[in-house]
Amino acid sequence: MVEHMKWWGWGRENVSFTHSDKPKLAPFVRDHIGLDITRPPSQAPAFADLTLDPPTLPEALRAALVDAVGVEHVTLDALDRVVHTYGKSLRDLVRLRNQDFGRLPDVVVYPGDEEAVRAVLAAALAADAVVIPFGGGSNIAGSLEAPRGETRPVISVDLGRLDRVLEIDADARLARVQAGALGPHLEEQLGAQGWTLGHFPDSFSHSTLGGWIATRSSGMQSDKYGDIADITRAVRVVTPAGVLATRPVPSQSTGPSVREMILGSEGRLGIITEATVRVHRVPEERVILGYFFPTWDDGLLAMREIAESEATVSVTRVSDANETQFSLATSKKGSPANQLLSAGLKQYLRRVRKFDLEKMCLSFIGFEGTAGHVRTQRKLVGEIVGRHGGICVGTGPGQLYDQKKFDTPYIRDFLLGQGAVADVSETSTSWSQLAPLYRGVLARANKAFAELGVQGWIMCHLSHSYHSGACLYFTFAYSAPITLDAIEGYDTVKSAIQQGFLDLDGTLSHHHAVGLEHAGWLAEDISPAGVTLMTALFDGVDPGHNLNPGKIIPSAPVAAEATPAEAEPSALSKPDAG
């Protein structure tokens, strides 16, 4: 049975964040957003008390789905339908906690192989139903919900049963993997044979290979391993025209890349069933070190120089002063992070290194490879850090970062329960534009807080470095009653940040996809001509807009001379398709 996250929040039911073992956190939150987090949190409504619209599933379609996947893998269960309604964005969680379920899927199906996926899509097209692929449900860009006014049957296709590593080609260092494999299960299977994918996004515990591909995901170690677009060498996708299959070759010159068309397609072109991905031998040694820089600008300059160097590190991350202070406030009493600023170190940084402790920035840098290679990396990075006034504070903070790197979304859930709107936005831009973009976005966010009349907080870190630039990842929070009205205020802040990205030469998103959340800005990012090309692609593949309609480019179905049920049979219904 596929295991899902809790219906009302992030992660498993028995896992949550608490402030009680973090003595500095409550005062920090009170001082910076005026919120008392020591109060009992609000609770999600009891599931039994929810009022849900009943499913509307024609019997003929239900029978066809049962034929496709088996009766035990077709469900109209209320909890399953709610779990598959939204992703886990701030907007989604506010709506769920206020019992606004939008357009619930009518049925959830769990195909067990590619042939079953083909049969599901053929049945859906014949019935003019909507099909929404579902991986781990971690998306925060609105990529999983059906249009609110959708009158056709809505089918959520959960790929959770397609979770196996099928084959590893050791010579080519490639692995064939089914699209529904969750991050931990995928790494467990690869690790048992001495391999790793090296892809570790924040959502790693609750996201799938197919979801990463569909949203062009990036992982925390993409400095070394690349993002999912680099890692994915071939795909298999069930489309209305049959099974699209690309070849796992190093490079090819065969027109516009079909593989690239699937990357970031969010289910608009079909259902990803399998991918061939680059894998690497598990490194002999792996270490993450913590560093302090005197200022944010010093940290940015160091990250740029590291990217230009021969160090080839796996992680380059530096937090601004605001995020550094927050990170120190969230550390447990007695933990390595809590001990970072001992009285002795504070005195040394102030008196000897001339640090302003209110401006200093915490950094994590990762090293992987043979013992000799790691030594060389550390020496090169140490020299660069020293040239920019930084100081190494050892492996303790890095070990803590490694242990807690997937826990951040739980903090957002905790703050939401306490009455705080908290969310993230990320972008990428050139090295030359990083500092101006950072300053401009902070100014716009603070202006938005002032417009709302709230005490807000915004912080940032550089999370991925590239040849020509880097990703900046912003987090913001402010106190507000968590009602549906909170979404309007959230939109004010979120829109100010997103518009700032585009006005200041950043991209709309670096790794969170487009979905519905960012679709309104797409033409500014890729130009109106780019939207025209993308629209033509979506409409050409899916003229009836049956495949996850409205995502990336909101649009109405294209008029056709015949409905899908009346038209020429899909290639999916032909025995030789694909």
C-alpha positions in Angstrom: 0.0 0.0 0.0 1.3 3.5 -0.9 1.9 5.6 2.2 1.0 9.3 2.0 1.7 12.4 4.0 -0.9 13.7 6.5 -3.9 15.3 4.7 -3.6 18.7 6.5 0.1 19.3 6.5 3.7 18.2 5.8 5.1 14.8 6.5 4.0 11.8 8.6 1.3 12.0 11.3 3.8 11.2 14.1 6.5 13.7 13.1 6.3 17.4 14.0 8.5 20.4 15.0 8.5 21.8 18.5 10.0 24.9 20.1 10.2 23.4 23.6 13.8 22.1 23.2 15.0 25.3 21.5 15.2 28.0 24.2 16.1 30.9 21.9 13.3 30.3 19.3 10.3 31.7 21.1 12.0 35.0 22.0 13.3 35.3 18.5 9.9 34.8 16.9 8.3 37.2 19.4 10.8 39.9 18.7 10.8 39.6 14.9 7.1 38.9 14.0 5.4 39.7 17.2 4.0 36.2 17.7 3.9 34.1 20.9 4.6 30.5 19.9 4.4 29.2 23.4 0.6 29.1 23.2 -1.2 25.9 22.4 -1.3 25.6 18.6 -4.5 25.5 16.6 -5.5 22.0 15.5 -6.6 20.8 12.1 -10.2 19.8 11.9 -11.1 16.1 12.6 -11.4 14.3 9.3 -14.7 12.8 10.3 -16.2 16.3 10.6 -15.4 17.3 7.1 -18.1 18.0 4.5 -17.0 16.7 1.1 -18.6 16.8 -2.3 -19.4 13.2 -3.4 -17.5 11.8 -6.4 -19.2 11.9 -9.8 -17.8 9.0 -11.7 -19.7 7.4 -14.6 -20.0 3.7 -14.1 -18.6 3.0 -17.5 -15.4 4.9 -16.7 -15.1 3.2 -13.3 -15.4 -0.2 -15.0 -12.7 0.8 -17.5 -10.4 1.9 -14.7 -11.0 -1.4 -12.8 -10.1 -3.3 -15.9 -6.9 -1.2 -16.3 -5.5 -1.5 -12.7 -7.6 -4.0 -10.8 -10.5 -3.3 -8.4 -8.3 -3.1 -5.3 -6.4 -0.2 -7.0 -9.3 2.0 -7.8 -10.6 4.0 -4.8 -13.3 6.6 -4.2 -12.3 6.7 -0.5 -12.8 10.2 1.0 -9.3 10.4 2.6 -7.6 9.3 -0.6 -9.5 11.9 -2.5 -8.5 14.7 -0.1 -4.9 13.7 0.0 -4.8 13.9 -3.8 -6.6 17.3 -4.1 -3.7 19.7 -3.4 0.1 19.8 -2.9 1.7 21.3 0.2 2.0 25.0 -0.6 1.1 27.6 2.0 -2.0 28.3 0.0 -2.9 24.6 0.0 -2.5 24.2 3.7 -4.6 27.3 4.5 -7.4 26.0 2.3 -7.2 22.5 3.8 -7.3 23.7 7.4 -10.3 25.9 6.5 -12.1 23.1 4.7 -11.9 24.6 1.2 -11.3 21.6 -1.0 -11.7 23.1 -4.4 -12.4 20.4 -7.0 -11.8 17.1 -5.4 -10.7 14.2 -7.7 -13.5 11.8 -8.2 -11.3 8.7 -8.1 -7.7 7.8 -7.4 -6.1 4.9 -9.3 -2.8 3.1 -8.6 -1.4 1.5 -11.7 1.3 -1.1 -11.2 3.1 -0.9 -14.5 3.3 1.1 -17.7 0.7 -1.0 -19.5 -1.8 -0.2 -16.8 -0.9 3.6 -17.2 -1.6 3.3 -20.9 -5.0 1.7 -20.2 -5.9 4.3 -17.6 -5.1 7.2 -20.0 -6.9 5.5 -22.9 -10.0 5.1 -20.7 -9.8 8.7 -19.5 -9.5 10.1 -23.0 -12.4 8.0 -24.3 -14.6 9.3 -21.4 -13.3 12.9 -21.8 -12.0 12.9 -18.2 -9.2 14.9 -16.6 -6.0 13.1 -15.6 -3.6 14.5 -13.0 -0.4 12.5 -12.3 0.5 12.3 -8.6 3.9 11.4 -7.1 4.6 12.2 -3.4 2.2 15.2 -3.2 5.0 17.6 -2.1 4.5 20.2 -4.8 4.2 23.8 -3.7 3.4 25.5 -7.0 -0.3 24.4 -7.4 0.6 21.7 -9.9 -1.7 19.0 -8.6 -5.2 20.6 -8.3 -8.0 20.4 -10.8 -9.6 23.6 -12.1 -12.3 24.6 -9.7 -15.0 24.8 -12.4 -14.1 21.5 -13.9 -17.2 19.5 -14.8 -15.6 16.4 -16.3 -14.6 13.4 -14.2 -11.2 14.0 -12.5 -8.8 11.1 -12.1 -5.7 11.3 -9.9 -3.2 8.8 -11.1 -0.9 7.9 -8.2 2.4 6.4 -9.4 3.4 5.1 -6.0 3.4 1.4 -7.0 6.0 2.1 -9.8 8.8 2.3 -7.3 11.6 0.0 -8.5 15.2 0.4 -9.8 14.9 -1.8 -12.9 18.5 -2.0 -14.1 21.9 -0.5 -13.5 24.4 -0.3 -16.3 27.7 -0.1 -14.4 29.8 0.7 -17.5 27.6 3.6 -18.5 26.8 4.6 -14.9 23.1 4.7 -15.7 20.1 3.3 -13.9 16.6 2.6 -15.2 14.1 3.6 -12.5 10.3 3.7 -12.3 8.9 7.1 -11.9 7.0 6.6 -8.6 10.1 5.8 -6.6 10.3 8.1 -3.5 13.7 9.6 -2.7 14.6 7.4 0.3 13.5 4.2 -1.4 15.4 5.1 -4.5 18.6 5.8 -2.7 18.1 2.6 -0.6 17.9 0.5 -3.7 20.8 2.2 -5.4 22.9 2.2 -2.2 22.5 -1.6 -1.8 24.6 -1.9 -5.0 27.0 0.9 -4.1 25.5 3.7 -6.1 23.8 7.1 -5.5 21.7 9.4 -7.6 23.0 12.4 -5.6 19.7 14.2 -5.8 18.5 15.5 -2.5 15.9 18.3 -2.6 14.2 19.6 0.5 11.3 17.4 -0.3 13.4 14.3 -0.7 11.6 12.2 1.9 8.2 12.8 0.2 8.9 13.3 -3.5 9.4 11.0 -6.4 11.7 10.7 -9.4 8.8 11.4 -11.8 7.8 14.5 -9.7 11.4 15.7 -9.9 11.4 15.4 -13.6 8.0 16.9 -14.1 9.0 20.0 -12.1 12.7 20.3 -13.1 13.9 19.8 -9.5 17.3 20.7 -8.0 18.9 19.0 -5.1 21.1 20.2 -2.3 24.2 18.6 -3.9 23.5 19.8 -7.5 26.9 21.7 -7.5 28.5 18.2 -8.0 25.7 16.0 -9.4 23.7 18.5 -11.4 20.0 19.2 -11.2 17.4 16.7 -12.4 17.7 18.0 -16.0 21.4 17.0 -16.0 20.8 13.7 -14.3 17.9 12.5 -16.5 19.2 11.0 -19.7 16.1 9.3 -21.1 12.4 9.1 -20.3 9.4 7.0 -21.0 6.1 8.9 -21.0 2.5 7.7 -21.7 1.0 10.3 -24.0 -2.2 10.4 -26.1 -0.1 9.5 -29.1 1.4 6.4 -27.5 4.5 5.8 -25.4 7.2 8.4 -25.9 10.6 6.8 -25.4 13.9 8.6 -25.7 17.3 6.9 -25.9 19.8 7.1 -23.0 22.7 8.4 -25.1 25.3 10.9 -23.9 24.3 13.5 -26.6 22.4 13.7 -29.8 21.5 16.2 -32.6 17.9 15.2 -33.5 16.0 18.5 -33.5 14.6 20.2 -30.4 15.1 17.9 -27.4 12.0 15.8 -26.7 13.6 14.8 -23.4 13.8 18.5 -22.5 10.1 19.0 -23.4 9.2 16.5 -20.7 11.4 18.1 -18.1 9.2 20.6 -16.3 6.0 19.6 -18.2 4.0 19.0 -15.0 1.8 16.3 -16.5 0.7 18.5 -19.5 2.2 16.2 -22.1 1.6 12.8 -20.4 2.4 10.5 -17.5 6.1 9.8 -16.9 6.5 6.1 -16.1 10.2 5.6 -16.2 13.5 7.4 -16.6 17.1 6.5 -17.2 19.3 8.5 -14.9 23.0 9.1 -14.2 24.3 7.4 -11.1 27.6 7.6 -9.2 29.5 5.3 -7.0 28.9 6.2 -3.3 31.9 8.4 -2.4 34.6 7.1 -0.1 34.5 10.1 2.1 31.8 12.8 2.6 32.0 15.8 5.0 30.2 19.1 5.4 32.0 21.9 7.2 30.6 25.0 8.7 32.0 28.5 8.2 31.3 32.1 9.3 31.8 35.1 7.0 31.9 38.7 8.2 29.1 39.8 5.9 26.7 38.5 3.2 28.7 40.2 0.5 31.9 38.4 1.7 30.0 35.1 1.5 28.7 35.7 -2.0 32.2 36.6 -3.2 33.6 33.4 -1.7 30.9 31.2 -3.3 31.7 32.7 -6.7 35.3 32.1 -6.3 34.7 28.5 -5.2 32.5 28.0 -8.3 35.4 29.3 -10.5 38.0 27.1 -8.8 39.0 23.5 -9.2 37.5 22.6 -5.8 34.4 20.8 -7.3 32.5 20.8 -4.0 29.1 19.1 -3.6 27.4 21.8 -1.6 27.8 25.6 -1.5 25.4 27.3 0.8 25.6 30.6 2.7 22.9 32.3 4.7 22.4 36.0 5.0 22.6 37.6 8.5 18.8 37.2 9.1 18.8 33.5 8.3 22.0 33.0 10.3 20.3 34.5 13.3 17.2 32.3 12.7 19.3 29.2 12.4 21.1 29.8 15.6 17.8 30.5 17.3 16.4 27.1 16.2 19.3 25.1 17.6 18.7 22.8 20.5 20.3 23.4 23.9 23.7 21.7 23.9 23.7 20.9 20.2 26.8 21.6 18.0 25.0 24.6 16.4 24.0 26.0 19.8 27.7 25.8 20.9 28.8 27.6 17.7 28.9 31.0 19.4 30.5 30.1 22.7 31.7 33.0 24.8 35.2 32.4 23.7 34.4 32.4 20.0 32.3 35.5 20.3 35.1 37.3 21.9 37.6 36.1 19.3 35.3 37.1 16.4 34.7 40.5 17.8 38.1 41.5 19.1 40.5 39.6 16.8 38.5 39.1 13.6 36.5 42.4 14.0 33.2 40.7 13.1 29.9 42.4 13.7 27.9 39.5 15.1 24.7 41.0 13.8 26.0 40.9 10.2 28.0 37.7 10.1 26.7 34.8 7.9 26.8 31.1 8.4 27.9 28.8 5.5 27.9 25.1 4.8 30.3 23.6 2.2 30.3 19.9 1.3 33.2 17.8 0.1 33.0 14.3 -1.5 35.4 11.8 -3.1 38.5 9.9 -2.1 40.2 10.9 1.1 43.0 12.6 -1.0 40.5 14.5 -3.1 38.6 15.7 -0.1 41.8 17.0 1.5 42.7 18.9 -1.7 39.1 20.3 -1.9 39.3 21.4 1.7 42.6 23.1 1.3 41.5 25.0 -1.8 38.2 26.1 -0.2 40.0 27.1 3.1 42.3 29.4 1.1 39.3 31.0 -0.7 37.3 31.4 2.5 40.3 33.0 4.2 40.8 35.5 1.4 37.2 36.7 2.1 37.6 37.0 5.9 35.8 33.7 6.7 36.6 31.2 9.4 36.0 27.4 9.5 34.0 26.2 12.6 34.4 22.5 12.0 32.2 19.5 11.2 29.7 19.8 14.1 27.5 22.3 12.4 27.8 20.4 9.1 26.7 17.2 10.7 23.7 18.9 12.2 22.8 20.4 8.8 23.1 17.0 7.2 20.8 15.4 9.8 18.2 18.2 9.7 18.2 19.2 6.1 14.8 17.7 5.3 13.0 19.0 8.4 12.5 22.6 7.3 8.9 22.1 6.0 7.9 21.0 9.4 8.8 24.4 10.8 6.4 26.0 8.4 3.6 23.7 9.6 4.4 24.5 13.2 4.3 28.3 12.6 1.1 27.9 10.6 -0.5 26.3 13.7 0.7 29.2 15.8 -0.8 31.8 13.5 2.1 32.7 11.2 2.0 32.9 7.4 5.4 31.6 6.3 6.6 30.5 2.9 9.4 30.5 0.4 10.3 31.8 -3.1 13.5 31.1 -5.1 15.2 32.4 -8.2 18.5 32.3 -10.0 20.5 35.1 -11.6 24.1 35.9 -12.7 26.9 36.5 -10.2 27.0 40.1 -11.2 23.3 40.6 -10.4 23.0 38.5 -7.1 23.6 41.4 -4.7 21.3 43.9 -6.4 18.6 41.4 -6.7 18.9 40.4 -3.1 18.7 44.0 -1.9 15.8 44.8 -4.2 13.7 41.8 -3.2 14.2 42.5 0.5 13.1 46.1 0.0 10.0 45.0 -1.9 9.0 42.4 0.7 9.4 44.9 3.5 7.3 47.4 1.5 4.6 44.7 1.2 4.7 44.0 5.0 4.2 47.7 5.5 1.2 47.8 3.2 -0.3 45.0 5.2 0.5 46.7 8.4 2.3 43.6 9.8 5.7 43.0 11.4 7.4 40.8 8.8 10.6 38.9 8.5 12.5 37.9 5.3 15.7 35.9 5.1 17.7 34.3 2.3 20.4 31.9 1.4 22.5 31.0 -1.6 21.7 27.3 -2.2 23.2 26.3 -5.6 26.2 27.6 -7.5 26.8 27.5 -11.2 29.3 28.7 -13.8 27.6 32.0 -14.3 25.5 32.5 -11.2 23.6 31.0 -8.4 20.2 30.3 -6.8 18.8 32.6 -4.0 16.2 31.1 -1.8 14.1 33.5 0.2 11.9 32.7 3.3 9.4 35.1 4.7 7.0 35.1 7.6 4.5 37.4 9.4 1.7 36.9 12.0 -1.9 36.7 10.7 -5.1 34.8 11.6 -5.0 31.6 9.5 -8.4 32.0 7.8 -9.0 32.0 4.0 -8.6 35.8 4.1 -4.9 35.2 5.0 -4.4 34.1 1.3 -5.0 37.7 0.1 -2.2 39.1 2.4 0.0 36.2 1.4 -0.5 37.1 -2.3 0.6 40.7 -1.6 3.9 39.6 -0.2 4.5 36.6 -2.6 3.7 38.8 -5.6 6.1 41.5 -4.5 8.9 39.0 -4.3 8.1 37.2 -7.6 7.8 40.5 -9.5 11.0 41.6 -7.9 12.8 38.5 -9.4 11.7 39.4 -12.9 12.3 43.1 -12.6 15.8 42.5 -11.3 17.0 40.0 -13.9 16.2 36.8 -12.1 14.1 33.8 -13.2 10.5 33.2 -12.1 11.5 30.0 -10.4 14.7 28.0 -10.0 13.3 24.6 -8.9 9.7 25.0 -7.6 8.1 24.8 -11.1 5.3 27.0 -12.5 2.0 25.2 -11.8 -0.7 27.8 -11.0 1.3 29.7 -8.5 3.7 31.3 -11.0 1.8 31.0 -14.3 0.8 34.7 -14.3 4.4 35.8 -14.7 5.5 33.2 -17.3 5.3 35.5 -20.3 7.6 38.0 -18.6 10.1 35.2 -17.9 10.2 33.4 -21.3 8.7 36.1 -23.5 5.2 36.1 -25.2 6.8 34.2 -28.1 7.9 31.5 -25.7 4.4 31.2 -24.4 3.1 30.8 -27.9 5.5 28.0 -28.6 4.6 26.2 -25.3 0.9 26.7 -25.9 1.2 25.1 -29.4 3.0 22.2 -27.9 0.4 21.5 -25.2 -2.5 22.0 -27.6 -0.9 19.8 -30.2 -0.4 16.9 -27.8 -3.6 17.4 -25.8 -6.2 19.3 -27.8 -9.0 18.4 -25.4 -7.0 19.6 -22.4 -7.4 16.3 -20.5 -3.9 16.2 -19.1 -3.6 18.3 -16.0 -5.3 21.3 -17.5 -4.4 24.9 -16.6 -0.9 24.2 -15.3 2.0 26.4 -16.5 -0.3 28.1 -19.1 -3.9 28.6 -18.1 -6.2 28.0 -21.0 -9.6 26.9 -22.1 -10.0 23.6 -24.1 -9.6 24.1 -27.9 -12.7 23.5 -29.9 -12.7 20.3 -31.9 -14.9 18.8 -34.5 -15.4 15.7 -32.4 -15.1 14.9 -28.7 -12.3 12.4 -27.7 -15.0 9.7 -27.4 -16.2 10.2 -30.9 -12.8 10.9 -32.6 -10.3 8.4 -34.1 -9.2 6.0 -31.4 -6.1 7.1 -29.5 -2.8 5.4 -30.2 -3.0 4.2 -26.6 -5.9 1.9 -27.6 -4.0 0.4 -30.4 -2.0 -2.8 -29.6 1.1 -1.7 -31.4 1.3 1.8 -29.9 4.6 2.9 -28.4 
